[in-house]
Amino acid sequence: MREENLARLSSTKINYNAPYYLNYSYIFDDLKVAIDAHAKGDLLDIGCGNKPYSSFFENKLRMICINIWIE
């Protein structure tokens, strides 16, 4: 069964007082480097949710985002 009302990441701007700040800051930095080096073409994002990473892909590729809700 799907759990509802989960807290979801909605931005890549994380407050330095947040409990997972160190984890997210390194992940976001590494993602930016990898995307800058390799992103091109089309990206199909299945289950994109709040799309917190979409700003990383701006002007680099075409994003197609799909959310599927199964009741």
HELIX and SHEET records of a PDB file:
HELIX    1   1 TYR A   21  HIS A   38  1                                  18    
HELIX    2   2 SER A   54  PHE A   57  1                                   4    
SHEET    1   A 2 ASP A  42  ILE A  46  0                                        
SHEET    2   A 2 ARG A  62  ILE A  66  1                                        
END                                                                             
